[in-house]
Amino acid sequence: MDCCRKRSAACEMILMHREPDVYDALIKSALTSNESFIGSLKSIMRQQGVSMKDLSDGSGIPLSTLNKVISQERDLRLSTLRQIIHFFQPKVGVKEGDLVVGLIAARSSLDKFSRHNLELNGKKVTIKEYPASDIEGAIISAIKAERDEVDGLICASIVASIIEKFVTIPMMTIKIEESNIVDSLSVLIEKITSKGR
């Protein structure tokens, strides 16, 4: 059973009062270093009055493991990081269709996509945009999408193998057609030749 669904009522009350940027702070610090993540986690726990026992009970991580991670006697494993982040993630997201799919891409690509409500395979599908301009942004967007309880994600293949280490929802990569590449080549050739080459 998902550790996030096993939270006690006391843990839920604590989490209802957290700052909205807590989630992002945890993710960004985790991408920086173990030390940075532990510092952020301790600070957030102190600010919100979350004890080690609360975190252990709500995340499903044994208290002894948490103590070793926090005291840096043990390296932070991806599965432990995921459980901690899931503990702090807010539960939001109202479905507009039968399914909600997150689309992670650069803002310029998202701006070109105009169909946010589709009917596919007999299902009403709502597309929710998650802009990202770099790999860190793509990871953060993927985790936010999972927090928003989307049913699946679509992203570029270059980041998919990284993102799937952080989320557990189904993923599909954007399929690039030859016409997309030819269009991009055409624009690139125009840029190159306009510089006098």
C-alpha positions as a Markdown table, in Angstrom:
| # | Residue | x | y | z |
|---|---|---|---|---|
| 1 | Met | 0.0 | 0.0 | 0.0 |
| 2 | Asp | 1.3 | 3.5 | -0.9 |
| 3 | Cys | 3.0 | 5.1 | 2.1 |
| 4 | Cys | 1.3 | 8.4 | 1.4 |
| 5 | Arg | -2.1 | 6.8 | 2.0 |
| 6 | Lys | -1.1 | 5.5 | 5.4 |
| 7 | Arg | -0.7 | 8.9 | 7.0 |
| 8 | Ser | -2.3 | 9.3 | 10.4 |
| 9 | Ala | -4.8 | 12.1 | 11.1 |
| 10 | Ala | -2.1 | 14.0 | 13.1 |
| 11 | Cys | 0.3 | 13.9 | 10.1 |
| 12 | Glu | -2.4 | 15.1 | 7.8 |
| 13 | Met | -3.1 | 18.1 | 10.1 |
| 14 | Ile | 0.6 | 19.0 | 10.1 |
| 15 | Leu | 0.8 | 18.8 | 6.3 |
| 16 | Met | -2.2 | 21.0 | 5.8 |
| 17 | His | -0.3 | 23.9 | 7.3 |
| 18 | Arg | 2.9 | 23.7 | 5.3 |
| 19 | Glu | 4.2 | 26.4 | 3.0 |
| 20 | Pro | 3.6 | 25.8 | -0.7 |
| 21 | Asp | 7.3 | 26.1 | -1.6 |
| 22 | Val | 8.4 | 23.3 | 0.8 |
| 23 | Tyr | 8.0 | 20.7 | -1.9 |
| 24 | Asp | 10.2 | 22.6 | -4.4 |
| 25 | Ala | 12.8 | 23.3 | -1.7 |
| 26 | Leu | 13.1 | 19.6 | -1.0 |
| 27 | Ile | 13.5 | 18.6 | -4.6 |
| 28 | Lys | 16.0 | 21.4 | -5.4 |
| 29 | Ser | 18.1 | 20.7 | -2.4 |
| 30 | Ala | 18.1 | 16.9 | -3.2 |
| 31 | Leu | 19.4 | 17.7 | -6.6 |
| 32 | Thr | 22.2 | 19.8 | -5.1 |
| 33 | Ser | 23.7 | 17.3 | -2.5 |
| 34 | Asn | 22.8 | 15.0 | 0.3 |
| 35 | Glu | 24.0 | 17.6 | 2.8 |
| 36 | Ser | 21.8 | 20.3 | 1.2 |
| 37 | Phe | 18.8 | 18.0 | 1.3 |
| 38 | Ile | 19.3 | 17.0 | 4.9 |
| 39 | Gly | 19.7 | 20.7 | 5.9 |
| 40 | Ser | 16.4 | 21.6 | 4.1 |
| 41 | Leu | 14.6 | 18.6 | 5.5 |
| 42 | Lys | 15.7 | 19.4 | 9.1 |
| 43 | Ser | 14.7 | 23.0 | 8.6 |
| 44 | Ile | 11.3 | 22.2 | 7.2 |
| 45 | Met | 10.6 | 19.6 | 9.8 |
| 46 | Arg | 11.5 | 22.1 | 12.5 |
| 47 | Gln | 9.3 | 24.9 | 10.9 |
| 48 | Gln | 6.3 | 22.6 | 10.6 |
| 49 | Gly | 6.7 | 20.7 | 13.9 |
| 50 | Val | 7.1 | 17.3 | 12.1 |
| 51 | Ser | 8.9 | 14.9 | 14.3 |
| 52 | Met | 11.1 | 12.0 | 13.1 |
| 53 | Lys | 8.4 | 9.7 | 14.3 |
| 54 | Asp | 5.7 | 11.6 | 12.3 |
| 55 | Leu | 7.9 | 11.4 | 9.2 |
| 56 | Ser | 8.6 | 7.7 | 9.8 |
| 57 | Asp | 5.0 | 6.8 | 10.4 |
| 58 | Gly | 3.7 | 8.9 | 7.4 |
| 59 | Ser | 6.4 | 7.9 | 4.9 |
| 60 | Gly | 6.8 | 4.2 | 5.8 |
| 61 | Ile | 10.6 | 4.7 | 6.3 |
| 62 | Pro | 11.9 | 2.9 | 9.4 |
| 63 | Leu | 12.9 | 5.4 | 12.2 |
| 64 | Ser | 16.4 | 3.8 | 12.3 |
| 65 | Thr | 16.9 | 4.5 | 8.6 |
| 66 | Leu | 15.7 | 8.1 | 9.0 |
| 67 | Asn | 18.1 | 8.6 | 11.9 |
| 68 | Lys | 21.1 | 7.3 | 9.8 |
| 69 | Val | 20.1 | 9.4 | 6.8 |
| 70 | Ile | 19.7 | 12.6 | 8.8 |
| 71 | Ser | 23.0 | 12.0 | 10.7 |
| 72 | Gln | 24.6 | 11.3 | 7.3 |
| 73 | Glu | 25.8 | 7.8 | 8.5 |
| 74 | Arg | 24.0 | 6.4 | 5.5 |
| 75 | Asp | 23.7 | 7.7 | 1.9 |
| 76 | Leu | 20.3 | 8.9 | 0.8 |
| 77 | Arg | 18.8 | 6.3 | -1.5 |
| 78 | Leu | 16.5 | 7.2 | -4.3 |
| 79 | Ser | 13.6 | 5.2 | -2.8 |
| 80 | Thr | 14.1 | 6.9 | 0.6 |
| 81 | Leu | 14.1 | 10.3 | -1.1 |
| 82 | Arg | 11.0 | 9.4 | -3.0 |
| 83 | Gln | 9.2 | 8.4 | 0.2 |
| 84 | Ile | 10.2 | 11.6 | 2.0 |
| 85 | Ile | 9.0 | 13.8 | -0.9 |
| 86 | His | 5.7 | 11.9 | -1.1 |
| 87 | Phe | 5.2 | 12.5 | 2.6 |
| 88 | Phe | 5.4 | 16.3 | 2.0 |
| 89 | Gln | 3.6 | 16.5 | -1.3 |
| 90 | Pro | 0.2 | 18.1 | -1.2 |
| 91 | Lys | -2.7 | 16.2 | -2.6 |
| 92 | Val | -4.3 | 18.3 | -5.2 |
| 93 | Gly | -5.9 | 17.9 | -8.7 |
| 94 | Val | -9.4 | 17.7 | -9.8 |
| 95 | Lys | -10.0 | 15.6 | -13.0 |
| 96 | Glu | -11.7 | 17.4 | -15.8 |
| 97 | Gly | -11.9 | 14.3 | -18.1 |
| 98 | Asp | -11.7 | 10.6 | -17.6 |
| 99 | Leu | -7.9 | 10.9 | -17.7 |
| 100 | Val | -5.5 | 13.7 | -17.0 |
| 101 | Val | -2.1 | 13.5 | -18.8 |
| 102 | Gly | 0.8 | 15.7 | -18.0 |
| 103 | Leu | 2.9 | 17.1 | -20.9 |
| 104 | Ile | 6.4 | 18.1 | -20.0 |
| 105 | Ala | 8.1 | 20.3 | -22.5 |
| 106 | Ala | 9.8 | 23.7 | -23.1 |
| 107 | Arg | 7.4 | 26.6 | -22.8 |
| 108 | Ser | 7.8 | 27.4 | -26.6 |
| 109 | Ser | 6.7 | 23.8 | -27.4 |
| 110 | Leu | 3.7 | 24.0 | -25.0 |
| 111 | Asp | 2.6 | 27.2 | -26.5 |
| 112 | Lys | 2.2 | 25.5 | -29.9 |
| 113 | Phe | 0.0 | 22.8 | -28.4 |
| 114 | Ser | -3.6 | 24.1 | -28.4 |
| 115 | Arg | -5.7 | 21.1 | -27.7 |
| 116 | His | -6.1 | 20.5 | -24.0 |
| 117 | Asn | -9.2 | 18.4 | -24.1 |
| 118 | Leu | -9.3 | 15.5 | -26.4 |
| 119 | Glu | -11.3 | 12.3 | -26.9 |
| 120 | Leu | -9.0 | 9.4 | -27.5 |
| 121 | Asn | -9.8 | 5.7 | -27.5 |
| 122 | Gly | -13.3 | 6.5 | -26.1 |
| 123 | Lys | -11.9 | 8.5 | -23.1 |
| 124 | Lys | -12.1 | 12.2 | -22.4 |
| 125 | Val | -8.5 | 13.2 | -21.9 |
| 126 | Thr | -7.3 | 16.5 | -20.3 |
| 127 | Ile | -3.8 | 17.6 | -21.0 |
| 128 | Lys | -2.1 | 19.5 | -18.2 |
| 129 | Glu | 1.1 | 21.5 | -19.1 |
| 130 | Tyr | 4.3 | 21.3 | -17.1 |
| 131 | Pro | 7.0 | 23.6 | -18.5 |
| 132 | Ala | 10.6 | 22.8 | -18.2 |
| 133 | Ser | 13.7 | 24.4 | -19.6 |
| 134 | Asp | 16.4 | 22.0 | -18.3 |
| 135 | Ile | 16.7 | 18.5 | -16.8 |
| 136 | Glu | 16.2 | 19.7 | -13.2 |
| 137 | Gly | 13.1 | 21.6 | -14.3 |
| 138 | Ala | 11.8 | 18.4 | -16.0 |
| 139 | Ile | 12.4 | 16.3 | -12.9 |
| 140 | Ile | 10.6 | 18.9 | -10.7 |
| 141 | Ser | 7.7 | 19.1 | -13.3 |
| 142 | Ala | 7.4 | 15.3 | -13.3 |
| 143 | Ile | 7.2 | 15.2 | -9.5 |
| 144 | Lys | 4.7 | 18.1 | -9.5 |
| 145 | Ala | 2.6 | 16.2 | -12.1 |
| 146 | Glu | 2.6 | 13.1 | -9.9 |
| 147 | Arg | 1.7 | 15.3 | -6.9 |
| 148 | Asp | -1.2 | 16.6 | -9.0 |
| 149 | Glu | -2.3 | 13.0 | -9.5 |
| 150 | Val | -2.1 | 13.0 | -13.3 |
| 151 | Asp | -2.7 | 9.6 | -14.8 |
| 152 | Gly | 0.4 | 9.6 | -17.0 |
| 153 | Leu | 3.2 | 11.8 | -18.5 |
| 154 | Ile | 4.5 | 12.6 | -21.9 |
| 155 | Cys | 8.0 | 14.1 | -22.2 |
| 156 | Ala | 11.0 | 14.2 | -24.5 |
| 157 | Ser | 12.9 | 10.9 | -24.7 |
| 158 | Ile | 16.1 | 12.6 | -23.6 |
| 159 | Val | 14.7 | 13.2 | -20.1 |
| 160 | Ala | 12.4 | 10.2 | -19.8 |
| 161 | Ser | 15.0 | 7.8 | -18.5 |
| 162 | Ile | 15.9 | 10.2 | -15.7 |
| 163 | Ile | 12.3 | 11.2 | -14.9 |
| 164 | Glu | 11.1 | 7.6 | -14.5 |
| 165 | Lys | 13.5 | 7.3 | -11.5 |
| 166 | Phe | 11.6 | 9.9 | -9.6 |
| 167 | Val | 7.9 | 9.1 | -10.4 |
| 168 | Thr | 5.8 | 5.9 | -10.5 |
| 169 | Ile | 3.1 | 7.0 | -13.0 |
| 170 | Pro | 3.1 | 5.7 | -16.6 |
| 171 | Met | 5.2 | 7.6 | -19.1 |
| 172 | Met | 5.5 | 7.9 | -22.9 |
| 173 | Thr | 8.0 | 9.8 | -24.9 |
| 174 | Ile | 7.1 | 12.4 | -27.5 |
| 175 | Lys | 7.5 | 10.8 | -30.9 |
| 176 | Ile | 9.5 | 12.9 | -33.3 |
| 177 | Glu | 8.6 | 12.6 | -37.0 |
| 178 | Glu | 11.0 | 13.2 | -39.9 |
| 179 | Ser | 8.9 | 16.3 | -40.8 |
| 180 | Asn | 9.6 | 17.8 | -37.4 |
| 181 | Ile | 13.4 | 17.3 | -37.9 |
| 182 | Val | 13.2 | 18.7 | -41.5 |
| 183 | Asp | 11.3 | 21.8 | -40.2 |
| 184 | Ser | 13.9 | 22.4 | -37.5 |
| 185 | Leu | 16.7 | 21.9 | -40.0 |
| 186 | Ser | 15.1 | 24.5 | -42.3 |
| 187 | Val | 15.0 | 27.1 | -39.5 |
| 188 | Leu | 18.5 | 26.3 | -38.5 |
| 189 | Ile | 19.9 | 26.6 | -42.0 |
| 190 | Glu | 18.1 | 30.0 | -42.2 |
| 191 | Lys | 19.8 | 31.1 | -39.0 |
| 192 | Ile | 23.2 | 29.9 | -40.2 |
| 193 | Thr | 23.0 | 31.5 | -43.6 |
| 194 | Ser | 21.7 | 34.8 | -42.2 |
| 195 | Lys | 25.0 | 35.1 | -40.2 |
| 196 | Gly | 26.9 | 35.2 | -43.5 |
| 197 | Arg | 28.1 | 31.6 | -43.7 |
